[in-house]
Amino acid sequence: MEIRDRRDGDADALVRILADVHARDGYPVRRSNVRREWLWDPAFLGAWVAVVDGDVVGHIAVDPRLDAPGVPPGTLGVSRLFVAWSAHGRGVGAALLDRVRAFAGSRALGLEVTDDSVAARALYERLGWRLVGTASASWTDAAGRHPELTYFLAPDA
């Protein structure tokens, strides 16, 4: 597996993977976010992809900050993390998180996850991320509810 900087040429593959992830897991919550522009947010400090056997199979980006309950000011935020269904169980998510942790260096790194993202929560907990807070989302999902968000900090934060 290779973790490398995301390239413009990765867009089509990433949108296809994201559409499948949305259909299977409900991520992203809004179907309207399954598009290149959502992945290429100009505010991101960096974005990386996982490549296995020449195919892009995962994505992760870093937001300049994560403002959330229990999260120290100045914490960088993990964003747009997803892995192709075909690559589940192969350590892709953990490898992408390791890359972002290396990028963050000594800066605190955190993330948020919705209450129904059971597999994602299990991954973060298995990797030693610490639950530091919860809150109801300010936005609504397709059912019109405000999901409960859980906030985690990286083990070394």
Disulfide bonds with the S-S distance in Angstrom:
none
